[in-house]
Amino acid sequence: MVLKIHNTLSGKTEPFLPLKKGEIGMYNCGPTVYDRAHIGNLRSYVFADIVRRTFEYFGYHVHQVINITDIGHLSGDGDAGDDKMTTALKREGLPMTLEAMKTVGDKYFEAFVADLKSMNIELPKEFPRASDHIEGNIEIIGLLDEKGYIYKTSDGMYYDTSKFPNYGKLGNIDIASLRAGARVEVNSEKRDPTDFALWKFNNEIGWDSPWGKGFPGWHIECSTMSRKYLGQPFDIHTGGIDHIPVHHNNEIAQSEGAFGVPLANYWLHNEFLNVADGKMAKSQGNFVTLETLRDETISPIAYRYWLLTAHYRSPINFSLEAVRASQNALIRLMSHICNITEAGNIVPSYKEQFDMYISDDFDTPKAIAVVWDIMKDENVSLGDKRTTILDFDRVLGLGLDAIKNTDEPEIPAEIVALAEAREVARNSKDWKQADALRKEMESRGYSIRDDGSGYKILTI
């Protein structure tokens, strides 16, 4: 099976050719751990998980890296404002020290991992932290210095984008749109408004360097960590489309300027998740977390399912009503799986359809449609339906293989599905979600009693 993926670098959907047969190196831009991730952020990691699962489904070994930014990410894509981690220190009343910064970083990193697990996202091989790679940053900045790419201002060391002729090649960016007054703040000491900080001076908090005490720029951190764990070039780099104009073009400029070879061969970007007021963003104050969804008795897996009903390169408009509708669809699917007790075989014709869609730029909406087509096909045995859908779920990641067959036909299957989802939440110590699912069961006329061997469903 030839996989076709949309490469932002070429602007085309093209056949995927790995650097090494049967192996994939993939870097996913990770979170800045100064606050909880919102569900818009999490769309990127669901997409990255689909990419990984798809390649594994087709027999590849995937070396996945998600970086953790715990220093150096300023309030915007430019080089002004507070570091987001120092903003978190002020918000939480902690001292302005590297030790306190690590405490904050640990707190929100653990919350991020919990979010990934609750959405059935496979964890990467590495979660490298920016603060653990300062020496690597300094080495690459030093190499750029030797090659004449950088210059000094009063607040830091900057990359001279005029020295990199292909700056803006990712996404075919109109550089004029990045001039002063666009996305990058005005700085009179910059030679060009698109120039960006490699090292920011700070006498109060940071690390020593040949250029002065301070901390690395956000962009250099990703160049350092991706090269260390995956080499250069590597196969796939992913992120949200907001990273294209500045962050990812800056990564390319500094990595390729330093080493003279491509950073990554394929660049994949997911579209925004929008709310009524536009793009979901913490800076806009219009963000929703998984905790918000739990308060609305919506499962993180249901949110995952809802995301998969839209293509990753299409914007998607969030509403609680839309996600609730997806949750109801997922419960119906779970109930079908619960009611099938017999074994079966994968149906070749449906597998061919599924494989065709998922290998064509990860077309999850069409792949999910195949799931429902097979469920409605009366010419396919129940055992074959279940076995085929579980095979597809290796990519979709809805956790359907964890659904146990029920021997209680008098209990509606959707109630059993809710009970099973609650059991998963309890096992992962997600007590709030478990309680929300219990309340949902009660609203439908059933209670649940836990005992030493599991649980028992009772009518109210």
Secondary structure, DSSP 8 states (H G I E B T S, - for coil): ---EEEETTTTEEEE---SBTTEEEEEE---BTTS---HHHHHHHHHHHHHHHHHHHTT-EEEEEE-BB-S--BSSSSS-S-BHHHHHHHHTT--SSHHHHHHHHHHHHHHHHHHHHHTT----SB--BGGG-HHHHHHHHHHHHHTT-EEE-SSEEEE-GGG-TTTTTTTT--GGGGSTTSSS---TT-SSTT-EEEEEE-SSSSB--TT-SEEE-HHHHHHHHHHHHH-SSEEEEEEEGGGIIIIIHHHHHHHHHHHSS-SEEEEEEE--EEETTEE--GGGT----HHHHHHTT--HHHHHHHHHTS-TTS-EE--HHHHHHHHHHHHHHHHHHHT--S-----HHHHHHHHHHHTBT--HHHHHHHHHHHHH-TTS-HHHHHHHHHHHHHHH---GGG----S-TTS-HHHHHHHHHHHHHHHTT-HHHHHHHHHHHHHTTEEEEEETTEEEEEE-
